[in-house]
Amino acid sequence: MAQTNINIRMDEVLKQDFDKMCGELGLSMTTAFTIFARTVVRQRGIPFPVALDTPNAETLAAIEDVNKRRNMRGPFGSVQELAED
């Protein structure tokens, strides 16, 4: 099968960390990317969850409180007043 090149830009430290991890697994970065590409094609999608961060229960409760105007405090005249409360 004919081979082709792909250029990928990434943070230098990430590249170094990735290269080190691949080496620990006995893989080159090229082999790791090829495994990823084959898996994407075989599974017809990204082989791991790709999602936005979901707020935890405490944050969701605080958002609900604000939306329902519950457990509200203030207004505060300064950051210091807020911190003291």
C-alpha positions, 0 to 999 in steps of 0.5 A: 500500500502506498504511504503518505505523510501527515504534518501535525502541529502540537505543543512541544511539551505535549509532543515530548510527553507523547513520544516518551509514552509511546516509547514506554509502550514500545511504539513509535508516534507514527505507529500510535497515530496509525493505530488511532486512525485504523480504530477511527475507521473501524469504529466509524468514530472517535474511539473514546468519549469526546465531551464538554466538561459537565459541572459536578452536583454542587455546581449544578445545584448552585446554578439551579439556586441562581436560576430560581433565585434561592439562597441568594445573598448580597448585594455587597458593596465590596469584595471584602464584604463578599469574602466576609459573608 
